[in-house]
Amino acid sequence: WELGDRPVPVTVRFSRDFRWWAEHNLQAETAEGPDGTLDVFLQAGNPDALASWVIGFGGEAQVVEPDDARETVLRRLDAALESARG
């Protein structure tokens, strides 16, 4: 999945405590997830932008699929930790 590719389907899971935000602010298909979480089905064309957006929610959102989108989030978090450690 490279920058500039056609948008791909992405599932982002919002925590039970933060699902209200997704329900009121995203115009997307949703489904009740495990434990009262909310799965939001989006189209994303830029993996780095998606990762930044998801990371901005802290622990309240996570990429469920596709795997490469989840891996992009993990790489961005690893890079932030490395930078913070100096």
C-alpha positions as CSV (number, residue, x, y, z in Angstrom):
1,W,0.0,0.0,0.0
2,E,1.8,3.1,-1.3
3,L,1.1,6.8,-1.2
4,G,-1.0,7.6,-4.2
5,D,-2.6,4.2,-4.5
6,R,-6.4,4.0,-4.8
7,P,-8.2,4.1,-1.4
8,V,-8.4,0.8,0.4
9,P,-11.0,-0.3,2.9
10,V,-9.9,0.2,6.5
11,T,-11.5,-0.8,9.8
12,V,-10.8,1.5,12.8
13,R,-12.1,0.4,16.2
14,F,-13.0,3.1,18.7
15,S,-13.1,2.3,22.4
16,R,-16.3,2.0,24.3
17,D,-15.6,5.4,26.0
18,F,-14.8,7.2,22.8
19,R,-17.3,5.6,20.4
20,W,-19.6,8.6,20.8
21,W,-17.1,10.7,18.9
22,A,-17.1,8.4,15.9
23,E,-20.9,8.1,16.0
24,H,-21.3,11.9,15.9
25,N,-18.5,12.9,13.7
26,L,-17.9,10.3,11.0
27,Q,-20.2,9.6,8.1
28,A,-19.3,6.0,7.6
29,E,-20.7,2.5,8.0
30,T,-20.3,1.2,11.6
31,A,-20.8,-2.0,13.5
32,E,-20.9,-2.8,17.2
33,G,-17.6,-4.3,18.1
34,P,-16.6,-6.5,21.0
35,D,-17.2,-5.1,24.5
36,G,-19.2,-2.1,23.3
37,T,-16.5,-0.8,21.0
38,L,-17.4,0.6,17.6
39,D,-15.9,-0.5,14.3
40,V,-15.9,2.2,11.6
41,F,-15.4,1.2,8.0
42,L,-13.5,3.8,6.0
43,Q,-11.6,4.2,2.8
44,A,-8.1,5.5,3.1
45,G,-5.6,6.4,0.4
46,N,-2.7,7.6,2.4
47,P,-1.3,5.2,5.0
48,D,0.8,7.8,6.8
49,A,-2.2,10.2,7.1
50,L,-4.4,7.4,8.4
51,A,-1.7,6.4,11.0
52,S,-1.3,10.0,12.2
53,W,-5.1,10.4,12.5
54,V,-5.4,7.1,14.5
55,I,-2.5,7.9,16.7
56,G,-4.1,11.3,17.5
57,F,-6.8,9.4,19.4
58,G,-4.2,7.9,21.7
59,G,-5.4,4.5,23.0
60,E,-9.0,5.3,22.1
61,A,-8.7,4.0,18.5
62,Q,-6.9,1.3,16.7
63,V,-6.6,0.0,13.1
64,V,-8.1,-3.5,13.0
65,E,-7.5,-4.1,9.3
66,P,-5.8,-4.2,6.9
67,D,-2.6,-5.6,8.4
68,D,-0.3,-3.2,6.5
69,A,-2.3,-0.2,7.8
70,R,-1.9,-1.5,11.4
71,E,1.8,-2.0,10.7
72,T,2.1,1.6,9.5
73,V,0.7,2.8,12.8
74,L,3.1,0.6,14.8
75,R,6.1,1.9,12.7
76,R,5.1,5.5,13.4
77,L,4.7,4.8,17.1
78,D,8.1,3.0,17.2
79,A,9.7,6.0,15.5
80,A,8.1,8.4,18.0
81,L,9.4,6.4,20.9
82,E,12.9,6.2,19.4
83,S,12.9,10.0,18.9
84,A,11.7,10.6,22.5
85,R,14.5,8.5,23.9
86,G,17.1,10.4,22.0
